[in-house]
Amino acid sequence: MTGVFITGYGSHLPGPPLPDSALPPLDVPLTSVQAQRIGVTRRHWAGHPDTVTTMAQTAAERALERAGTDPEDLGLLILANWTSRRYIPELAPRIATSLGATNAVAFDLCCACAGFLYGLAVADSFLSGGRYRRALVVASETTSQRARPGSRATRVYADGAGAFVLQREAGRGGSLIDHVLATDGTRHDIMDVDSDGHVRTRLPQRDLAGLVARSIVGVSDTVLARNDLTYDDVDWFVPHTGTAGIQAAVRDRLPIETGRVLTNFSSVGNLSSAAVPVAVDHFASRGVIRPGQLVLSASVGTGWYAAAALYTL
């Protein structure tokens, strides 16, 4: 075990939930069967005054409140974001200032959809080194802005933020047990953002879903084996959602029954790096994930990144 504890978690979804009927029309209308296959019935899109920074701040404040931690006690703040990347200035220092985390070293991290789990791994390393005691890892994404208007992606991509508070040797809360990170530069050109800022994919969706599933299974197998655990030991699997097709491909390859897979994809859509912490807050706040239960989370980000983490709350 790392000696790093998860003492708080929180999330934020902007505005009211939007059904398909509230969204701009598609270039090619969907049949009812096609809409059902997409699997998202509503989602949240950020509009004024919601931004990556304001959503991150709200999620962070909720996580800090649950942790009973004053912002001034944070030594480290990591923001995972790719949908609103800037050259300069980046956003984490502004979030730290807005929170009142005056003593925190703050920086941005990308890694696409795997950003939050990469952020947990980075924070764990900082805390385990002994120089820092408390950290906040927050993922905040305006994924809807990366969907080409009129495309089916507008029915999947959505916005939101989620955060964890971590503390070294806290003696309370859940434990960040272990994590595994992996990269594969041979997959670098599968997806990118075009000159208009919209995601484009150079791989058929079925092939993409298979690749994501293999990557998720790979890091999940590794982190379990390294801790002498099996999938039977896992109470809940909370993955990055991606798409309905990706979820189906992951479930087909993982030896874990559907009833132990937790996703709120149908009601929030694809939140990119924020998907895991938002889902954790959703299910833990409703008493589904209970203290002490073993959770496995995994995510994949284009680039190519893969990550898995074992933890309790």
Backbone bond lengths (Angstrom), bond angles and torsions (degrees), N, CA, C in turn:
res aa  C-N    CA-C-N  psi(-1)  N-CA   C-N-CA  omega(-1)  CA-C   N-CA-C  phi
1 M - - - 1.462 - - 1.518 110.30 -
2 T 1.314 115.07 151.85 1.454 119.63 -174.22 1.516 114.00 -82.69
3 G 1.332 119.09 -18.22 1.451 120.59 -173.46 1.506 112.69 78.42
4 V 1.341 117.08 11.97 1.461 122.83 177.48 1.522 107.95 -109.95
5 F 1.330 115.12 132.67 1.458 121.55 -174.75 1.523 111.04 -114.25
6 I 1.328 115.60 148.31 1.469 122.24 173.18 1.523 106.45 -95.57
7 T 1.316 116.89 107.10 1.460 120.38 -174.28 1.526 113.04 -98.83
8 G 1.323 117.77 -13.57 1.463 119.80 179.58 1.515 111.61 -161.18
9 Y 1.316 115.75 156.48 1.457 121.89 177.60 1.524 108.01 -150.35
10 G 1.319 115.70 153.17 1.457 120.23 179.68 1.512 110.24 -164.78
11 S 1.337 115.72 165.78 1.459 119.66 -179.31 1.518 110.40 -150.94
12 H 1.324 114.82 169.38 1.465 120.94 176.93 1.519 109.20 -150.45
13 L 1.330 116.54 132.25 1.456 123.56 172.81 1.519 107.77 -117.91
14 P 1.329 118.08 129.16 1.468 120.34 -173.02 1.527 112.51 -79.92
15 G 1.340 114.99 145.14 1.459 120.91 170.51 1.511 114.33 61.06
16 P 1.314 116.85 -174.10 1.462 120.78 177.40 1.523 110.78 -78.29
17 P 1.349 117.47 156.66 1.468 119.59 175.75 1.522 110.61 -66.93
18 L 1.324 116.36 138.54 1.456 121.94 -176.13 1.526 110.58 -108.38
19 P 1.327 118.52 118.56 1.465 119.85 171.88 1.516 110.04 -77.03
20 D 1.320 117.14 170.38 1.463 120.84 179.88 1.522 111.63 -55.47
21 S 1.324 116.53 -36.26 1.466 120.55 -176.09 1.520 112.82 -65.91
22 A 1.345 117.47 -17.87 1.461 120.82 -179.21 1.524 112.38 -92.57
23 L 1.339 117.44 -1.83 1.462 121.20 -176.81 1.522 110.84 -97.74
24 P 1.333 117.23 158.30 1.470 120.35 174.82 1.518 110.95 -58.08
25 P 1.323 118.42 148.98 1.469 121.02 -177.63 1.522 111.98 -65.54
26 L 1.324 115.50 154.94 1.452 122.05 177.71 1.521 110.91 -86.15
27 D 1.331 115.87 155.62 1.462 120.27 174.93 1.530 110.65 -59.89
28 V 1.319 114.81 -41.19 1.468 121.44 177.21 1.522 107.16 -122.90
29 P 1.329 118.86 108.94 1.466 120.67 -177.39 1.522 112.34 -57.39
30 L 1.328 115.51 149.20 1.455 121.55 179.08 1.525 110.62 -89.37
31 T 1.318 115.58 144.76 1.454 119.46 167.29 1.525 107.91 -77.56
32 S 1.317 117.16 165.88 1.458 120.59 179.19 1.528 110.82 -61.76
33 V 1.321 117.03 -35.42 1.464 120.98 178.37 1.525 110.49 -66.20
34 Q 1.332 116.70 -43.91 1.466 120.25 179.14 1.531 111.31 -63.96
35 A 1.328 117.31 -40.95 1.459 120.78 178.46 1.528 110.72 -62.70
36 Q 1.317 115.83 -38.97 1.456 120.13 179.13 1.529 110.58 -65.91
37 R 1.325 116.74 -37.66 1.459 119.86 179.57 1.521 111.77 -67.73
38 I 1.324 117.79 -32.36 1.471 119.96 176.94 1.513 109.73 -61.58
39 G 1.331 116.78 -39.34 1.456 120.39 169.28 1.509 116.89 87.05
40 V 1.325 118.82 3.82 1.458 121.79 179.82 1.526 108.53 -111.08
41 T 1.317 116.84 120.37 1.465 120.60 -179.40 1.523 112.57 -95.37
42 R 1.323 116.48 -24.52 1.463 121.08 176.63 1.520 108.11 -158.94
43 R 1.319 115.76 162.53 1.448 122.13 -179.02 1.523 108.59 -159.35
44 H 1.332 116.45 170.95 1.464 121.75 -179.21 1.525 108.77 -117.04
45 W 1.328 115.45 131.55 1.467 121.26 175.28 1.515 109.08 -115.78
46 A 1.319 115.51 136.25 1.461 120.67 179.70 1.521 110.26 -75.85
47 G 1.302 115.56 132.04 1.459 122.33 172.52 1.510 107.53 -137.29
48 H 1.306 116.85 171.09 1.470 120.13 -178.28 1.526 110.51 -50.18
49 P 1.351 119.58 129.32 1.470 127.54 8.85 1.531 113.78 -98.96
50 D 1.333 119.27 17.48 1.460 120.95 -175.61 1.525 111.66 -76.22
51 T 1.308 115.86 131.97 1.463 123.49 175.14 1.524 108.10 -138.20
52 V 1.320 116.92 174.79 1.460 120.13 174.73 1.520 110.74 -55.14
53 T 1.319 117.83 -42.93 1.462 120.67 -177.02 1.527 112.11 -70.62
54 T 1.327 118.28 -42.54 1.469 118.84 -178.67 1.521 111.22 -70.01
55 M 1.332 117.34 -37.78 1.464 118.93 177.15 1.525 110.47 -65.95
56 A 1.328 116.79 -41.46 1.460 120.62 178.15 1.521 110.82 -61.69
57 Q 1.309 116.55 -41.95 1.458 119.92 -179.51 1.524 111.12 -62.14
58 T 1.329 117.46 -45.02 1.466 120.24 -179.00 1.525 111.17 -63.98
59 A 1.344 116.98 -45.95 1.462 119.59 178.04 1.523 110.89 -61.52
60 A 1.332 116.79 -41.37 1.458 121.34 -179.82 1.523 111.36 -64.44
61 E 1.323 117.14 -42.93 1.462 120.09 179.30 1.527 111.30 -60.70
62 R 1.317 116.81 -39.04 1.468 120.06 179.08 1.521 111.15 -68.41
63 A 1.327 116.58 -39.36 1.463 119.62 177.88 1.532 110.85 -66.56
64 L 1.322 117.27 -42.20 1.463 121.30 179.45 1.523 111.13 -64.89
65 E 1.330 115.95 -38.91 1.466 119.08 178.32 1.521 110.87 -63.75
66 R 1.336 117.06 -43.71 1.462 120.17 178.59 1.527 110.77 -64.71
67 A 1.327 116.95 -34.76 1.462 120.81 179.74 1.519 112.73 -77.38
68 G 1.338 117.34 -15.39 1.458 120.17 -174.85 1.513 111.75 66.83
69 T 1.330 116.03 33.63 1.465 122.30 -175.58 1.515 110.80 -112.22
70 D 1.316 116.56 131.54 1.454 121.54 175.11 1.528 109.01 -78.30
71 P 1.332 118.07 137.77 1.470 119.47 179.14 1.519 113.54 -53.98
72 E 1.342 117.34 -32.86 1.457 119.87 -179.26 1.528 112.68 -66.91
73 D 1.325 116.54 -15.80 1.462 119.96 -179.98 1.525 112.70 -86.86
74 L 1.331 117.39 -6.04 1.454 120.27 177.80 1.523 110.74 -73.84
75 G 1.324 115.29 135.81 1.455 119.16 174.10 1.511 113.19 -101.34
76 L 1.335 115.54 -14.95 1.456 120.31 -173.15 1.523 109.33 -149.00
77 L 1.331 116.59 137.71 1.460 122.60 174.39 1.522 108.32 -135.38
78 I 1.335 116.16 123.41 1.462 122.08 179.62 1.514 108.73 -119.13
79 L 1.328 116.11 126.77 1.464 121.53 175.43 1.519 109.15 -105.92
80 A 1.334 116.73 123.83 1.461 122.30 170.94 1.520 108.76 -95.77
81 N 1.315 116.47 122.55 1.463 121.54 -179.54 1.522 109.03 -163.89
82 W 1.330 115.79 140.32 1.466 119.32 170.62 1.522 111.63 -132.58
83 T 1.314 117.96 -18.52 1.461 120.59 -172.91 1.523 113.25 -76.36
84 S 1.328 117.07 -17.55 1.471 120.24 177.99 1.517 110.34 -131.67
85 R 1.315 116.02 44.25 1.457 121.14 -178.13 1.521 111.21 -65.27
86 R 1.349 114.54 145.24 1.464 121.59 177.19 1.531 108.02 -126.85
87 Y 1.311 115.20 154.39 1.460 117.70 170.01 1.525 108.68 -68.66
88 I 1.318 116.24 -65.41 1.460 123.17 172.11 1.521 107.90 -148.82
89 P 1.302 119.87 152.26 1.471 124.98 -14.40 1.518 110.42 -78.75
90 E 1.338 116.67 148.72 1.458 119.77 174.78 1.533 109.48 -77.45
91 L 1.329 115.68 177.13 1.463 119.63 -162.09 1.522 115.09 -99.06
92 A 1.330 118.54 -24.75 1.462 120.18 -174.42 1.532 113.44 -58.56
93 P 1.345 119.90 -42.74 1.464 118.39 179.03 1.535 112.51 -60.68
94 R 1.326 116.91 -35.81 1.464 119.48 178.27 1.521 110.61 -66.00
95 I 1.337 116.63 -40.75 1.463 120.12 178.93 1.523 110.32 -63.72
96 A 1.324 116.66 -42.94 1.463 119.99 178.49 1.526 111.08 -59.51
97 T 1.326 116.10 -42.97 1.465 120.07 179.16 1.521 111.49 -65.00
98 S 1.339 116.50 -42.44 1.466 120.07 179.92 1.520 111.51 -64.07
99 L 1.330 116.69 -34.76 1.464 120.50 179.22 1.521 112.43 -75.16
100 G 1.329 117.52 -21.80 1.451 121.11 -171.11 1.513 112.26 86.10
101 A 1.349 116.14 20.07 1.468 121.10 178.43 1.526 108.66 -84.36
102 T 1.322 115.47 68.00 1.459 121.59 -169.87 1.529 113.19 -70.23
103 N 1.331 117.33 -16.75 1.463 120.24 -177.64 1.530 112.83 -104.45
104 A 1.315 116.22 4.97 1.460 119.63 -174.86 1.519 112.14 -90.90
105 V 1.320 115.82 136.03 1.454 121.62 165.07 1.524 106.64 -77.46
106 A 1.310 118.00 125.32 1.464 121.14 -173.04 1.522 110.24 -126.06
107 F 1.335 115.23 135.21 1.464 118.73 177.56 1.523 109.82 -153.74
108 D 1.343 114.73 159.82 1.462 122.56 179.78 1.524 110.27 -92.60
109 L 1.329 114.80 154.09 1.454 123.11 177.90 1.522 106.82 -141.41
110 C 1.325 117.42 142.81 1.464 119.30 -177.27 1.532 110.54 -105.52
111 C 1.316 119.04 -100.09 1.477 123.90 -179.24 1.515 112.38 63.83
112 A 1.329 117.87 22.01 1.460 123.40 174.78 1.524 111.15 51.79
113 C 1.329 117.26 -135.84 1.467 120.62 -173.88 1.525 113.05 -68.31
114 A 1.323 117.73 -15.93 1.464 121.23 178.64 1.522 111.88 -88.28
115 G 1.327 117.92 5.10 1.455 121.65 -170.99 1.514 115.05 -58.46
116 F 1.338 117.95 -40.77 1.462 118.66 -176.54 1.521 111.21 -65.60
117 L 1.327 118.02 -45.89 1.462 119.67 -179.91 1.525 111.36 -67.19
118 Y 1.326 117.11 -35.05 1.463 119.04 172.93 1.526 110.16 -63.23
119 G 1.330 116.87 -39.26 1.462 120.63 177.57 1.516 112.17 -62.02
120 L 1.343 117.25 -40.74 1.457 119.95 176.25 1.519 111.06 -60.63
121 A 1.336 116.59 -42.43 1.461 120.53 -179.37 1.529 110.98 -64.39
122 V 1.329 116.56 -41.92 1.466 120.26 179.07 1.530 110.25 -64.84
123 A 1.328 116.62 -45.63 1.464 120.10 179.80 1.525 110.75 -62.06
124 D 1.330 116.96 -40.88 1.460 121.09 178.54 1.529 110.43 -58.50
125 S 1.322 116.85 -42.39 1.468 120.24 179.61 1.523 111.37 -64.10
126 F 1.328 116.73 -43.36 1.467 120.64 178.58 1.524 110.59 -62.22
127 L 1.337 117.04 -45.83 1.456 120.64 -176.50 1.526 111.07 -69.93
128 S 1.326 116.50 -41.86 1.463 120.20 -178.98 1.518 111.61 -65.37
129 G 1.321 117.27 -25.42 1.458 120.80 178.09 1.512 113.54 -68.77
130 G 1.341 116.90 -15.77 1.459 120.56 173.88 1.504 116.30 94.14
131 R 1.334 117.68 -11.09 1.455 118.71 -177.25 1.529 111.56 -80.92
132 Y 1.330 116.50 -29.75 1.459 121.58 -179.59 1.521 109.69 -116.85
133 R 1.320 116.15 150.64 1.466 120.23 -177.29 1.526 112.40 -112.18
134 R 1.340 117.88 -35.97 1.465 120.97 -177.15 1.526 109.84 -131.24
135 A 1.333 114.75 141.84 1.465 120.03 -179.78 1.527 109.38 -140.14
136 L 1.319 113.97 153.52 1.463 121.98 172.81 1.520 107.43 -120.81
137 V 1.333 116.10 125.82 1.463 121.35 173.51 1.515 106.87 -113.95
138 V 1.320 116.69 121.65 1.459 121.44 -177.73 1.519 109.13 -129.77
139 A 1.323 115.60 136.65 1.466 121.97 173.42 1.517 107.71 -113.92
140 S 1.329 115.79 131.22 1.468 120.32 -179.54 1.520 107.98 -141.49
141 E 1.336 115.51 125.16 1.459 119.87 -173.16 1.535 111.90 -137.45
142 T 1.327 115.16 138.26 1.467 121.98 168.88 1.529 106.87 -107.10
143 T 1.325 115.36 66.10 1.453 121.76 -174.42 1.519 112.00 -62.79
144 S 1.333 117.44 -29.92 1.468 120.64 -178.57 1.525 111.72 -58.79
145 Q 1.324 116.98 -28.93 1.462 120.35 -178.28 1.526 112.33 -72.87
146 R 1.306 117.09 -13.23 1.463 120.95 -179.85 1.527 112.07 -95.31
147 A 1.326 117.48 4.03 1.468 121.64 177.75 1.527 109.54 -94.52
148 R 1.317 116.75 132.39 1.464 120.01 177.11 1.531 109.60 -66.10
149 P 1.336 117.63 126.85 1.463 119.98 179.00 1.526 111.78 -54.59
150 G 1.311 115.61 135.04 1.450 121.17 -179.46 1.505 114.46 88.00
151 S 1.349 118.26 -5.96 1.460 121.51 -178.69 1.527 110.47 -93.25
152 R 1.336 114.93 164.72 1.461 119.82 178.62 1.525 111.82 -64.76
153 A 1.333 116.32 -23.35 1.462 119.09 179.08 1.520 111.92 -58.96
154 T 1.339 117.74 -26.96 1.460 119.86 178.74 1.520 111.82 -66.33
155 R 1.322 117.33 -18.33 1.459 120.19 177.28 1.526 112.02 -87.17
156 V 1.340 116.20 -10.03 1.461 121.02 -176.68 1.526 111.96 -111.19
157 Y 1.328 117.54 -45.63 1.460 121.43 -173.59 1.525 111.17 -72.83
158 A 1.326 115.60 140.73 1.462 120.54 -177.60 1.523 109.31 -151.25
159 D 1.327 116.10 -179.63 1.452 121.95 -170.73 1.531 111.13 -125.02
160 G 1.331 115.49 152.20 1.456 119.99 177.36 1.512 111.24 167.20
161 A 1.332 115.59 177.08 1.463 121.74 -178.14 1.512 109.78 -146.25
162 G 1.331 115.82 148.96 1.461 121.89 176.25 1.516 109.93 -146.40
163 A 1.334 116.54 153.72 1.466 120.23 -173.52 1.519 111.33 -146.30
164 F 1.334 115.60 149.41 1.465 123.99 169.88 1.528 108.31 -121.84
165 V 1.326 116.35 143.16 1.458 122.29 168.06 1.518 107.64 -103.28
166 L 1.320 116.09 129.25 1.464 122.47 -179.34 1.520 109.36 -116.18
167 Q 1.344 115.79 145.66 1.459 119.97 178.66 1.517 109.96 -143.56
168 R 1.311 115.76 133.62 1.459 120.91 176.72 1.525 110.07 -75.55
169 E 1.342 115.22 131.74 1.461 122.51 175.66 1.528 111.75 51.88
170 A 1.333 115.48 44.46 1.461 119.43 -178.01 1.521 111.63 -72.60
171 G 1.345 116.22 -33.72 1.452 119.25 -178.04 1.511 113.28 74.18
172 R 1.318 117.11 9.70 1.463 121.80 178.19 1.522 107.95 -151.10
173 G 1.317 115.60 167.22 1.450 119.84 -177.55 1.516 110.59 79.27
174 G 1.315 115.89 -166.17 1.455 120.56 179.22 1.519 111.23 -93.72
175 S 1.308 115.77 168.14 1.461 121.27 -178.05 1.522 110.91 -104.45
176 L 1.321 115.90 135.84 1.459 121.29 166.81 1.523 105.65 -85.04
177 I 1.338 115.70 100.86 1.457 120.94 -168.42 1.523 111.91 -77.89
178 D 1.329 117.19 -49.60 1.462 120.05 -177.32 1.527 108.68 -167.75
179 H 1.323 115.42 166.08 1.457 121.19 178.49 1.518 109.29 -153.40
180 V 1.308 115.26 153.97 1.467 122.44 178.37 1.521 108.26 -132.26
181 L 1.318 116.57 134.37 1.459 122.70 177.47 1.527 108.58 -120.18
182 A 1.330 115.91 147.71 1.464 120.23 177.56 1.523 109.32 -149.38
183 T 1.325 116.39 147.71 1.463 121.53 174.53 1.519 109.09 -134.06
184 D 1.342 114.45 156.42 1.465 120.70 -179.71 1.529 108.27 -148.02
185 G 1.316 115.93 98.49 1.455 120.65 -177.49 1.515 114.48 -69.56
186 T 1.334 117.57 -14.03 1.467 119.00 177.66 1.524 111.08 -70.91
187 R 1.331 117.44 -14.98 1.469 122.32 178.69 1.525 111.57 -100.87
188 H 1.310 116.72 18.66 1.462 121.57 -168.87 1.517 113.56 -64.60
189 D 1.317 118.39 -32.16 1.461 121.07 -170.21 1.531 114.10 -102.24
190 I 1.316 117.08 17.60 1.462 119.55 -178.22 1.526 111.72 -68.40
191 M 1.320 116.76 -39.74 1.462 121.55 -178.68 1.518 109.13 -136.75
192 D 1.331 115.62 149.78 1.452 120.09 172.79 1.528 108.77 -155.70
193 V 1.312 116.11 -175.00 1.464 122.48 178.78 1.522 107.71 -114.51
194 D 1.323 117.10 128.67 1.460 120.06 -177.12 1.527 111.27 -77.66
195 S 1.320 116.86 -178.98 1.463 121.25 -174.71 1.524 112.52 -65.63
196 D 1.332 117.66 -16.98 1.461 121.47 176.70 1.522 112.72 -92.62
197 G 1.335 116.50 0.70 1.453 120.15 177.53 1.512 115.02 87.87
198 H 1.337 117.43 16.24 1.463 120.89 -177.00 1.524 111.06 -108.74
199 V 1.324 115.93 141.38 1.462 120.90 -179.65 1.516 110.18 -67.16
200 R 1.329 115.73 137.30 1.454 120.92 171.86 1.526 107.99 -132.30
201 T 1.323 115.53 144.76 1.455 122.59 -176.04 1.518 109.90 -117.46
202 R 1.321 115.60 133.80 1.468 120.78 -178.59 1.526 112.10 -104.30
203 L 1.317 116.47 22.14 1.448 121.40 -178.81 1.518 108.16 -136.24
204 P 1.331 119.39 136.13 1.463 120.55 176.17 1.527 110.76 -54.50
205 Q 1.335 116.24 143.85 1.464 120.62 -174.33 1.529 112.14 -56.73
206 R 1.318 117.51 -38.27 1.468 119.62 -179.97 1.528 110.52 -63.56
207 D 1.347 116.55 -42.32 1.463 120.02 179.10 1.523 110.72 -67.57
208 L 1.333 116.79 -38.86 1.463 120.79 178.77 1.526 110.48 -62.90
209 A 1.329 116.43 -44.01 1.463 120.35 179.80 1.522 110.56 -61.24
210 G 1.313 117.33 -40.77 1.452 120.57 179.01 1.511 112.54 -65.16
211 L 1.335 116.42 -41.18 1.453 120.94 179.32 1.527 110.67 -65.03
212 V 1.333 116.58 -44.48 1.466 120.09 178.13 1.525 110.39 -60.16
213 A 1.325 116.23 -45.37 1.461 119.91 -178.61 1.524 111.39 -61.12
214 R 1.322 117.42 -43.64 1.471 119.96 179.51 1.523 111.00 -63.53
215 S 1.312 116.82 -38.78 1.469 120.10 179.40 1.521 111.01 -66.42
216 I 1.331 116.71 -42.97 1.463 120.57 -179.77 1.523 110.87 -65.43
217 V 1.319 116.71 -43.31 1.462 119.86 178.46 1.532 110.17 -63.54
218 G 1.329 117.14 -38.67 1.460 120.28 -179.05 1.514 113.26 -60.31
219 V 1.348 117.37 -50.44 1.473 119.35 -179.19 1.518 111.25 -72.07
220 S 1.334 117.14 -32.14 1.469 119.85 178.64 1.522 110.58 -67.13
221 D 1.329 116.84 -45.36 1.464 120.21 176.41 1.522 110.93 -57.20
222 T 1.327 116.03 -42.77 1.460 120.41 -175.49 1.522 111.87 -65.46
223 V 1.339 117.23 -46.51 1.466 119.22 -176.48 1.524 110.98 -68.60
224 L 1.328 117.84 -33.34 1.463 119.73 177.18 1.525 110.69 -69.98
225 A 1.334 117.12 -46.39 1.462 120.52 -178.47 1.524 111.04 -61.74
226 R 1.312 116.14 -38.02 1.462 119.92 -178.48 1.528 111.92 -65.50
227 N 1.321 116.81 -21.67 1.460 121.12 -179.64 1.528 112.45 -109.78
228 D 1.358 115.48 15.87 1.465 121.44 178.53 1.525 111.55 55.38
229 L 1.340 115.56 42.14 1.453 122.32 179.44 1.519 109.70 -120.91
230 T 1.321 115.86 161.36 1.455 121.95 173.19 1.520 108.61 -124.35
231 Y 1.319 116.25 174.57 1.458 119.89 178.07 1.525 111.43 -64.85
232 D 1.310 118.34 -23.54 1.462 120.63 176.49 1.523 111.85 -66.81
233 D 1.337 116.76 -22.84 1.468 120.43 179.20 1.523 112.38 -81.00
234 V 1.318 117.44 -15.16 1.464 121.89 -175.92 1.527 109.82 -83.97
235 D 1.336 115.61 126.92 1.472 119.29 176.35 1.521 111.56 -77.76
236 W 1.342 115.85 -42.30 1.466 119.70 -176.16 1.525 110.51 -141.66
237 F 1.314 115.34 137.57 1.457 122.19 172.00 1.524 107.22 -107.54
238 V 1.341 116.73 117.26 1.463 122.82 -178.48 1.524 107.66 -118.55
239 P 1.333 117.77 95.07 1.469 120.64 -175.77 1.524 112.53 -95.10
240 H 1.321 114.69 166.44 1.465 119.09 162.45 1.517 107.24 -65.46
241 T 1.328 116.19 137.21 1.458 120.27 -168.79 1.524 113.92 -78.83
242 G 1.333 118.15 -45.42 1.464 120.54 -177.98 1.514 111.51 67.36
243 T 1.324 115.91 -108.36 1.460 121.97 178.42 1.524 108.18 -132.30
244 A 1.331 116.03 170.05 1.461 119.63 177.37 1.521 110.46 -61.26
245 G 1.333 117.45 -38.26 1.452 120.93 178.57 1.516 112.59 -64.16
246 I 1.327 116.93 -40.88 1.460 121.08 177.64 1.523 110.19 -64.71
247 Q 1.328 116.53 -42.98 1.462 119.04 179.26 1.522 111.29 -60.68
248 A 1.325 116.46 -42.75 1.467 120.15 179.34 1.520 110.75 -63.11
249 A 1.339 117.17 -41.32 1.457 120.92 -179.97 1.522 111.23 -64.93
250 V 1.336 117.17 -39.51 1.464 120.84 178.42 1.523 110.07 -65.56
251 R 1.329 117.15 -46.08 1.472 120.17 -179.40 1.531 111.07 -61.79
252 D 1.318 117.04 -36.14 1.464 120.09 179.80 1.522 112.22 -65.58
253 R 1.332 116.91 -28.39 1.465 120.63 -174.49 1.522 113.92 -99.94
254 L 1.326 117.60 -19.13 1.457 119.96 -178.98 1.528 110.58 -91.18
255 P 1.319 118.04 133.82 1.462 120.88 177.79 1.527 111.88 -81.11
256 I 1.317 116.08 58.58 1.462 121.71 179.59 1.520 107.65 -140.86
257 E 1.318 117.69 131.67 1.449 120.13 -174.06 1.529 111.61 -69.62
258 T 1.318 114.75 154.24 1.468 121.46 -175.44 1.517 112.11 -56.90
259 G 1.318 117.70 -33.51 1.459 120.44 -177.50 1.513 114.20 -65.44
260 R 1.331 117.62 -15.75 1.469 120.74 177.80 1.529 112.20 -103.52
261 V 1.328 117.33 9.88 1.466 122.00 175.38 1.526 107.97 -101.98
262 L 1.331 116.56 121.12 1.455 121.06 -177.21 1.523 110.27 -109.13
263 T 1.323 115.68 121.82 1.461 121.29 175.11 1.521 109.54 -147.70
264 N 1.310 116.13 138.95 1.469 121.53 174.10 1.529 110.49 -107.86
265 F 1.322 115.58 28.16 1.461 122.73 -176.93 1.529 112.16 -54.02
266 S 1.318 117.99 -40.90 1.468 120.12 -174.84 1.518 112.34 -64.12
267 S 1.335 117.66 -25.86 1.463 120.12 -176.15 1.522 114.13 -106.78
268 V 1.349 117.40 -8.47 1.466 119.41 179.93 1.519 113.30 -129.06
269 G 1.344 118.91 -15.07 1.454 120.72 -178.39 1.514 112.47 77.02
270 N 1.325 115.50 -163.25 1.457 122.94 -179.17 1.521 109.34 -89.48
271 L 1.323 116.44 110.39 1.462 122.26 -178.57 1.521 112.29 -99.59
272 S 1.316 117.30 12.28 1.458 121.95 179.56 1.528 110.38 55.72
273 S 1.326 118.91 -129.94 1.459 120.78 -173.44 1.526 112.86 -65.37
274 A 1.326 117.94 -18.86 1.463 121.11 -179.93 1.522 112.79 -83.24
275 A 1.336 118.31 -5.95 1.461 120.99 -173.34 1.526 112.35 -59.90
276 V 1.331 117.91 -46.82 1.457 120.71 -175.55 1.528 111.53 -65.68
277 P 1.344 120.73 -53.41 1.471 117.86 -178.18 1.520 113.52 -65.71
278 V 1.341 118.14 -31.86 1.461 119.74 176.50 1.523 110.24 -65.85
279 A 1.337 117.61 -43.25 1.460 120.40 178.76 1.525 111.23 -65.70
280 V 1.320 117.79 -40.85 1.462 120.63 178.63 1.516 110.36 -59.94
281 D 1.331 117.15 -47.10 1.462 120.09 178.99 1.527 110.50 -61.84
282 H 1.327 116.53 -43.03 1.464 122.08 -179.44 1.525 110.88 -56.82
283 F 1.319 117.05 -51.10 1.457 120.03 -173.64 1.532 112.79 -81.81
284 A 1.333 117.76 -32.28 1.460 119.37 177.48 1.528 110.91 -70.94
285 S 1.322 117.00 -39.53 1.465 120.22 179.90 1.521 111.93 -65.58
286 R 1.325 116.50 -24.75 1.468 121.35 178.84 1.521 112.70 -94.14
287 G 1.322 116.63 5.16 1.448 120.79 175.79 1.509 115.24 80.27
288 V 1.337 117.42 8.87 1.469 119.94 178.15 1.530 109.52 -73.73
289 I 1.332 116.15 -53.17 1.464 120.79 172.72 1.522 106.89 -84.93
290 R 1.325 116.58 119.57 1.460 120.92 -176.93 1.529 110.14 -106.70
291 P 1.330 115.88 155.23 1.471 119.30 179.63 1.518 111.88 -53.49
292 G 1.314 115.37 135.31 1.450 121.63 177.13 1.510 114.93 90.00
293 Q 1.338 117.94 -12.78 1.460 119.21 178.52 1.524 110.50 -75.15
294 L 1.326 115.52 144.50 1.462 120.95 -176.64 1.526 110.06 -83.88
295 V 1.325 115.55 125.38 1.461 122.49 -179.11 1.526 108.84 -116.06
296 L 1.311 115.58 135.22 1.462 122.86 172.18 1.514 108.00 -115.06
297 S 1.314 117.03 124.33 1.466 121.71 174.87 1.515 108.93 -120.11
298 A 1.323 115.85 145.11 1.459 121.15 178.14 1.513 109.39 -144.70
299 S 1.313 115.49 150.09 1.461 120.30 179.55 1.513 109.57 -152.36
300 V 1.327 114.33 159.44 1.465 122.36 178.10 1.516 107.69 -131.75
301 G 1.310 115.91 139.48 1.455 120.78 175.93 1.511 110.44 -127.23
302 T 1.329 116.02 142.08 1.452 118.96 178.61 1.516 109.43 -62.29
303 G 1.329 114.35 139.60 1.459 117.69 -178.85 1.524 116.81 150.10
304 W 1.323 123.84 -47.05 1.464 131.16 20.31 1.513 108.84 -121.87
305 Y 1.316 118.22 128.68 1.454 123.21 -178.35 1.526 109.82 -116.85
306 A 1.321 116.22 146.60 1.459 121.62 170.83 1.520 107.74 -141.01
307 A 1.323 116.24 147.18 1.466 120.26 -178.53 1.518 109.13 -153.48
308 A 1.332 115.14 147.61 1.465 121.71 173.53 1.514 108.03 -141.50
309 A 1.326 115.69 147.32 1.470 121.17 179.44 1.508 109.50 -139.21
310 L 1.323 115.98 142.02 1.455 124.44 172.99 1.516 108.52 -110.17
311 Y 1.339 116.97 132.65 1.457 119.07 -177.32 1.530 109.96 -162.57
312 T 1.318 114.80 165.37 1.452 122.15 170.26 1.523 107.77 -123.32
313 L 1.313 116.61 163.46 1.466 121.54 177.60 1.522 110.01 -112.13
